[in-house]
Amino acid sequence: MPEKEYIAYEGDIYTIEWYYDESEKSQSLDYFMKLRSDMQMKVMYLFKRIGDNGKINDTTKFQNEGDSIYAFKPQPHRFLSFFVKGKRIIVTNAFHKKTEKLPKNEKLKATHCRESYCARVARGTYYEK
């Protein structure tokens, strides 16, 4: 089995990582890989911007969605994420945004991923040894 690609971008301030579920699937990475290359470049630009500068002040590109869930917003896509100790941002899930408001089910997925991530890191079972 190939080694998991955790790191999406390693910046001077933050490292951006893809989240993997317990069956070793990364919905956000799979979604990213299916995007056209020009859209992938837009996503990576946002990852690089926050990774190297520590913030993105433009809420049309990055926004706090409440409950400590944040959204990278390369139009018309959304990549939900959360911050963790060690200056890391974990990208949980991604989707094509079709409505004005963030779909509740997508935010629930992100919060579930965060809970799973934190529990698995605490047990020492998230990262491969």
N, C-alpha and C positions, 0 to 999 in steps of 0.2 A: 504494500500500500504506500503511495507517495506521501511524503511528509506534508502536513498541513501548512498552508501559507497564512500565518497569522497576521503578518505585518503588511499593511496596505501602503503606509508611508512612514518613514522615520525622520522626523524633523528635529530641529535644534531644541524645541521646547516640548512638543508632544509627539508621541508615537501613535499612529492610527492603526487599529487592528480590526480584522474581520472576526466576528463572533461565530463560534462553532457550537452546534447543539450536541446533545449526548450521543447522537448517532453519527457524529463527525461531519455534519452537513453545515454549510454556510449559505443561508439564503441570500444574504447581502452580497457575498462574493459571486455566487451564481448569477444573480441579477446583473451585477456589474459586468460580468464577462459576456452577457448577452447584448449589452448596449453597443451601439455603433462606436467606432474609435473616436470620433469627434466628441461624443457625449462622455466617453470614458475620460477623455482629456479634461473636460469641464469638472468632472468629479475629482480627478487627481489634483487639479488646480486648487479646489477648495481644501482638500486634505493638506496640500503643501502650504497653503496660506495659513491655516491654523497651526499646522505642525511647526512651521518656522517662525511665525509671529506671535503665536499664543492666543490669538483671537481673530474673529471676523466681525467687524462692527456693523456690516450691512445685513439687516434682518431679512432682506430678500434672498440672501445666500446662506445664512446660518441663523437659527432661532431657537430659543428656549421654548419648548412646547409644554412646560409644566411637569411636575413630578420628576425633576432631574433628567428628563429626556430632551435631547436636542436633535434638530433636523438640519442636515446639509441639504441645500435646496438648489441643485442644478436643474433648472426648469426643463421639463415638467415632472421631474423625478424627485423623490425624497429618500434620503438615507438617514434612518433614525439611529441615535447613538447615546452613549452615556460616558461620563468621565469616571476614572478610577485612580487610586493611588498609584504612584510611580509615573505620573504624567502621561497616562494613556487614555485614549478615547477608543471605546469599543463600538463598532458599527454593527448593529443588530439585525436590521431588516430594511428592505428597500421596496419601493413600489412606484407606480405611475400615478401621480396625483390627478384626480379628475374632478374634485370638488374644492370649494373654497376652504372648508374646515378640514383639519386632520382627522381621518377616519379613526373612530375609537378603537376598532379592532387592531389597527396597525400600532397604535400607542400601547395597547394591552400586550401585543406581541413583544414590543420593546421592553416593557417593564418585566414581563415574564423572563425574557432573555437575561436581563440584568440580575434578577433574583437567582436564576440558575447559575449564571457566571460566578456571582459572589459566593454561593454555596459550594460550588465545585472548586473554586480557588482556595477557599478555606479548608476544604478536605484534601487539597493537593492533587486533585484529579483533572483539572482543566488543561494545564499545559503538559505537553509530552516531556518526558524526562530524557 
